[in-house]
């Protein structure tokens, strides 16, 4: 791996700043089409967007898989590959019914390296994303972003703003260093960064790991911030089928804490302590565990 010498603290700061921006922006770009009742994003129907994503990602990953693997170079982090997907098809792309669009893949070689580092094989990645229709999550949140979930619960695809996508691309070398030095980090894992351009609109998206797959039985869910001030789930939240509890709820419901196997406890505590120290070193307080 050939990288210029970069300050590790500066790198982590960029990563954490990106994560904050990803979760705290409040730009509303999604909504419902009044005439059809369908969810849209930048006036693009979510169904057409998800179909375009599946087609293009499977096509580009398959093309990349045919190329021999090599070391990641510094310039690989700045590469953007562009492919045209006309609806009638071309010599390189299949015909489809989503309308003409242009698809951009950011740093394809670098993200292939990341996926390999996470133990994700190219064919598994393609099948997860393209085998069955993506499921749109019903509660996208205040940011207005769209969230799609793969049929096997492995990956989440989230739309992001231009500056967020640009920022992630800039911090990729540092993201690599953080993963290598902290392989058990519980901070988000990014598997790909893409852009669908259709009708003059650019829709950027990031593929991430799904931290809460349905195959894992969830007994209770807590959003913990290490504080007790206003840290109690509301009455409205408690009425939900699967409420998200907070710090005071944890103390009340589990006064003796959780019981874990010794080796799991040690590994979990080391990971959380390391992640918290990273966040603490940059005086970042707005995060959840």
N, C-alpha and C positions, 0 to 999 in steps of 0.2 A: 504494500500500500504506500503510494508516494504522496505525501502531504507536506505543505509548507508548515513551518513551525507556527502554531497558533496558541494563544493563551487559553488554557483549559477553563479558567474562571470566566473569561469573556465568552467562550463557546457555550458554557452552561447557561450564562445569562441570556444569550440569544435564544436558546431552546426554551427556557422558561418564559421569556417574554412572549414568544410565539404562542405557547400554550395559554397564557393569560389572554392574549388577543383572541385566540380561537374561541374561548369560552365567554368572554365578556363583551364582545361587540354587540351592538343592538341595531343593526341595519336590517330593515324589513324588506325583503325582496321576493318572498313567497306569498301565496295566497290561493284563493279559489276563483275560478273562472265562473262568473255569474250565469253565463249562458249554458254551460255544460255541467257545472258543479264539480269539475275536476280540479285537483290541486295543480297549481302552476308554479314555475320558478322563472323569473324574468320573462314572463308571458309564454314560457315553454311548458306544455303539459308534462307532468311528472312521468307519465307512462312512456312518452316518446323519449324523454331524457334517459330513463332507466334502460330502455331498449338500446339506445345509442351507446350508452356506457358499456353494456354487456358485449355488444358486437365489437366495439372498437378495442376494448381491453383484451378480449380473447384473441383478436387478430394481431395486435401488437406484441403481446406476450409470446404467442406462437412464433412470430417472426424473430423475436429476440432469442428464443430458445434454439433456433437453428444456427446461431452464431456461437463460435467457441468462447468459453469463459476465459477471462483474463483479469489481471490486477486492475483495481480501480485507480484511475489517475485523477489529479486535481481538476483537469478540464472536463472530466465526465460529469461533474456536479452542475455544470453550466449548460449542458447539452439539452436542446429541445427538439424532438423529432415531430414532424408534421405529416399527417396523412389525410388526403381527401377521400371522403366517403360519399360519392354521388349515389342517389337512390337507385339509378339504373345499373350500378356496379361499374367496375373498371378491370383493367388487367391485374390489379393488385388487390382489389377489395370486392366482396360479394354484393349483390343487389339486396336492397332492403326497403322497408316502407316507412322509414322515420323522417324522410326528407333529407335533402343534401346537408351534410355537415362536415366540418373540419375537426380533426382530433389531434391534440398535442399531448405528447408524453414527455414529462420533465425528468431529466437525469435517468433514463431507462437502465443504463448499465449499473449505476449506483444503487438504484432501488432493487435491481435483481440481486445484487450483493447483499442488501439488507434482508430481503426475503429468504435468501439462502442462509443467512446468519440466524434467522428465526426458525429455520427448519421447514420452510414452506417451499415445496417443489413447484415448478412452473405449471405442470399439468393439474395439480391440486388447486392452485390459485385460479387457473382458468375455469375449471369445473365448478368451483365454489361460486364464482361470479356469474358464469354464463349458462350453467346447466338448466336452471329453473328461474322464473321471473323473480326479480328483486322485490322484497317486501318493504313498502314505505312505512316508516314509523309514524304513528298517528299524532305524536306530540312533539313537533319539531323545536319548540322552545321560542323564547322571545327574540332570538337572533334572526328569525325568518329563514334560516337554513333548512334545506331538505336533508333527511336522513334515510338511507336505504340499508336494509339488512339482507345479507345473502341467505339463501334457503337453508343452509346448514348452520347458520348462526355464527359463522367464523369471522366474518368481516362486516364492518360498517363503512358505508360510503357517505361522506358528508360534504355538502357544497360549502365553499369558502369564498371570501372576498379576494379581490385582486391583490391587495397589499399583503394579506395573509399568505397567499400562495407564493408571492414573490419573496416574502420573508423566509418561508420554509425552505425555498430553494437556496437562499443565501446561507442558511445555517446547516445545510446538509453535511459539509465536512466535519463540523463540530458535532453533529448528531451521530455521525459514525464513531467519533472518538468517545463520546459518552457511552454508547452501547458496548463498545469494546472494553472499556474500563469498568462499566457497571452492567454486566450481562443480565443480572437478576432485577434490574430496575422495574418498578411498577408504574413508571411514567408511560404515557401512551406510546405505542409502536406504530410507525407509519410504513405502509407497504407500497404506496404509489401516489403520484401527484399528476393529475390530468386536467385537460381543458377541452370542452366541447363548444365549438363555435357554430351557431346556427341562427339564421335570420338576423345577422348583425349583432347577436348577443354572445358574450363569452361567459361560459359557465364552468367555473373551476371546482375541482373536487379532490378530496384526499381520501385514501383508503386506509382504515385503521383497524386494529384488533378490537374484537367485541369482548369487553371485560365481563359481561353478564350473559353468557349463553344459556339458552333455556334447558339444556341437558343437565345443568348444575341446579339442583334443587335449592331454592332460596327460601330459607325459613324466615329470616328478617333482614331488612336492609337499613343501614344507618349511614347518614352523612355526617361525618365527624370532623370538627375543626379545632378540637382542643380547647374549647371555650364553653362556658355555661351561660353567658349572657344571651338571652333570647334564643336559646338552643333547645327548644322543645317543639315537637311537631304540632301543628295547628289542629283544631277540631276537624276542619275540612279534610286535612291530610289523613287523619286517623280514620275517617269514614271510607277511605279508598280500600280496594281489595288488597293491594300490596303497598301499604304506606311506606314512606321513607322517614325513618325516625332520626332524631338528632341526639346530641350529647347527653342532655338531661334524661331523655328516654332510655338511653343505654344504662345510665346509673340506676334508674328505677327498675328496669326490667331484668338487668343482669348485674345485680350488686356484687356478685362474686366473680364477675368477669367470664371469659370463655375458657374452656378446658381444651388444650391442644396436646398432641403428642410432642415430647421433648424436642425431637429433631425438627419438626415443623415449626414449633415455637421459636427455636433459635434462628432458623433460616428466615422466617417472617420478620422477626424483630430486627435482624441485621439489615434486611432489605429496606424496611420502613425507616429505620434510623438513618441509613445512608441517604435515602431520598429526602428525608426531612432536613438533614444537615445541608444538603445541596440547596433546598428551598430557603432554609434559614440563613445561609451564607449570603443570599441576595436580598434578605429582608422581605421576602414574599410571604404574605399571610393569607391571601385569598385562594386557598386550595382546600381540597377535601381528601379524606383517606377512606 
